[in-house]
Amino acid sequence: MSSVGKFGLRSLAQSLARELNHQKIDIGHFIIDGGIDKESIGDYQIIHPDHIAKQYLNFYEQDKVAWS
Protein backbone atom coordinates (compact mmCIF):
# COMPACT_ATOMS: atom_id res chain seq x y z
CA MET A 1 0.00 0.00 0.00
CA SER A 2 1.27 3.46 -0.80
CA SER A 3 2.05 6.08 1.81
CA VAL A 4 -0.99 8.03 0.60
CA GLY A 5 -3.22 5.04 1.33
CA LYS A 6 -1.68 4.60 4.77
CA PHE A 7 -2.21 8.29 5.51
CA GLY A 8 -5.85 7.86 4.48
CA LEU A 9 -6.31 4.98 6.93
CA ARG A 10 -4.67 6.97 9.72
CA SER A 11 -6.86 9.97 8.96
CA LEU A 12 -9.97 7.77 8.96
CA ALA A 13 -9.01 6.31 12.35
CA GLN A 14 -8.52 9.80 13.80
CA SER A 15 -11.86 10.99 12.42
CA LEU A 16 -13.68 7.95 13.80
CA ALA A 17 -12.00 8.42 17.18
CA ARG A 18 -13.24 12.01 17.40
CA GLU A 19 -16.72 11.11 16.17
CA LEU A 20 -17.25 8.07 18.42
CA ASN A 21 -15.46 9.26 21.56
CA HIS A 22 -18.66 10.56 23.17
CA GLN A 23 -20.20 7.08 22.74
CA LYS A 24 -17.23 5.59 24.64
CA ILE A 25 -16.04 3.75 21.51
CA ASP A 26 -12.25 3.71 21.20
CA ILE A 27 -10.49 3.46 17.87
CA GLY A 28 -7.00 2.07 17.32
CA HIS A 29 -4.79 2.26 14.24
CA PHE A 30 -1.98 -0.27 13.99
CA ILE A 31 0.83 -0.63 11.48
CA ILE A 32 2.47 -4.04 11.29
CA ASP A 33 5.84 -3.40 9.70
CA GLY A 34 6.90 -6.81 8.47
CA GLY A 35 5.69 -10.21 7.44
CA ILE A 36 3.58 -12.32 9.76
CA ASP A 37 4.57 -15.94 10.28
CA LYS A 38 5.53 -18.39 13.01
CA GLU A 39 9.11 -18.78 11.76
CA SER A 40 11.63 -16.50 10.06
CA ILE A 41 12.42 -16.56 6.39
CA GLY A 42 16.02 -15.53 5.69
CA ASP A 43 16.77 -11.88 6.51
CA TYR A 44 13.18 -10.72 6.00
CA GLN A 45 11.52 -9.09 9.04
CA ILE A 46 9.03 -11.67 10.36
CA ILE A 47 6.70 -11.00 13.29
CA HIS A 48 5.18 -13.88 15.22
CA PRO A 49 1.35 -13.69 15.39
CA ASP A 50 1.41 -14.26 19.16
CA HIS A 51 3.48 -11.08 19.61
CA ILE A 52 0.99 -9.10 17.53
CA ALA A 53 -1.91 -10.49 19.57
CA LYS A 54 -0.13 -9.53 22.80
CA GLN A 55 0.22 -5.92 21.64
CA TYR A 56 -3.46 -5.73 20.66
CA LEU A 57 -4.38 -7.07 24.10
CA ASN A 58 -2.10 -4.51 25.80
CA PHE A 59 -3.81 -1.75 23.80
CA TYR A 60 -7.26 -3.02 24.79
CA GLU A 61 -6.43 -3.40 28.48
CA GLN A 62 -4.56 -0.13 29.01
CA ASP A 63 -5.90 2.38 31.51
CA LYS A 64 -8.14 4.89 29.72
CA VAL A 65 -6.47 7.84 31.46
CA ALA A 66 -3.20 6.89 29.76
CA TRP A 67 -4.66 6.22 26.33
CA SER A 68 -2.05 5.80 23.55
Backbone hydrogen bonds in HBPLUS format (Angstrom, degrees):
<---DONOR---> <-ACCEPTOR-->    atom                        ^
c    i                          cat <-CA-CA->   ^        H-A-AA   ^      H-
h    n   atom  resd res      DA  || num        DHA   H-A  angle D-A-AA Bond
n    s   type  num  typ     dist DA aas  dist angle  dist       angle   num
A0006-LYS N   A0002-SER O   3.03 MM   4  6.40 156.5  2.08 150.6 157.3     1
A0007-PHE N   A0003-SER O   2.89 MM   4  6.06 152.5  1.96 142.2 149.7     2
A0008-GLY N   A0004-VAL O   2.96 MM   4  6.22 149.0  2.06 142.2 150.9     3
A0009-LEU N   A0005-GLY O   3.03 MM   4  6.40 151.9  2.11 146.4 153.0     4
A0010-ARG N   A0006-LYS O   2.99 MM   4  6.25 160.5  2.03 149.1 154.4     5
A0011-SER N   A0007-PHE O   2.86 MM   4  6.02 160.4  1.89 150.6 156.2     6
A0012-LEU N   A0008-GLY O   2.90 MM   4  6.09 154.1  1.97 144.9 152.1     7
A0013-ALA N   A0009-LEU O   2.95 MM   4  6.20 159.8  1.99 148.8 153.8     8
A0014-GLN N   A0010-ARG O   2.99 MM   4  6.29 157.5  2.04 149.4 155.3     9
A0015-SER N   A0011-SER O   2.95 MM   4  6.17 159.7  1.99 149.2 154.8    10
A0016-LEU N   A0012-LEU O   2.88 MM   4  6.10 164.2  1.90 155.7 159.8    11
A0017-ALA N   A0013-ALA O   2.91 MM   4  6.06 154.5  1.98 144.8 152.3    12
A0018-ARG N   A0014-GLN O   3.06 MM   4  6.33 159.4  2.10 149.1 153.4    13
A0019-GLU N   A0015-SER O   2.96 MM   4  6.14 161.0  1.99 149.7 155.5    14
A0020-LEU N   A0016-LEU O   2.84 MM   4  5.84 158.6  1.89 153.8 158.2    15
A0021-ASN N   A0017-ALA O   3.07 MM   4  5.64 121.9  2.42 138.1 147.2    16
A0023-GLN N   A0020-LEU O   3.00 MM   3  5.33 145.9  2.12 108.1 118.6    17
A0025-ILE N   A0020-LEU O   3.26 MM   5  5.46 165.3  2.28 144.3 144.0    18
A0024-LYS N   A0021-ASN O   2.91 MM   3  5.11 156.9  1.96 115.6 118.2    19
A0035-GLY N   A0045-GLN O   2.87 MM  10  6.15 151.9  1.95 171.7 162.7    20
A0047-ILE N   A0035-GLY O   2.71 MM  12  5.99 158.2  1.75 152.5 158.5    21
A0037-ASP N   A0047-ILE O   3.17 MM  10  6.17 152.6  2.25 134.0 142.2    22
A0044-TYR N   A0041-ILE O   3.24 MM   3  5.90 146.7  2.36 143.3 142.5    23
A0051-HIS N   A0048-HIS O   3.01 MM   3  5.47 131.0  2.26 111.1 123.2    24
A0052-ILE N   A0048-HIS O   3.33 MM   4  6.76 152.2  2.41 149.1 157.1    25
A0053-ALA N   A0049-PRO O   2.94 MM   4  6.20 163.2  1.97 150.7 155.1    26
A0054-LYS N   A0050-ASP O   2.98 MM   4  6.16 152.2  2.06 141.0 148.3    27
A0055-GLN N   A0051-HIS O   3.17 MM   4  6.43 152.7  2.25 142.0 148.0    28
A0056-TYR N   A0052-ILE O   3.04 MM   4  6.40 157.5  2.09 153.9 160.1    29
A0057-LEU N   A0053-ALA O   2.96 MM   4  6.19 158.7  2.01 150.8 156.6    30
A0058-ASN N   A0054-LYS O   2.91 MM   4  6.17 154.2  1.97 145.9 153.1    31
A0059-PHE N   A0055-GLN O   2.97 MM   4  6.19 156.3  2.03 146.5 152.5    32
A0060-TYR N   A0056-TYR O   2.95 MM   4  6.23 157.1  2.00 148.2 154.4    33
A0061-GLU N   A0057-LEU O   2.91 MM   4  6.07 155.7  1.96 152.1 158.2    34
A0062-GLN N   A0058-ASN O   3.09 MM   4  5.97 119.4  2.47 141.6 153.0    35
A0066-ALA N   A0063-ASP O   2.97 MM   3  5.54 157.2  2.03 116.9 124.2    36
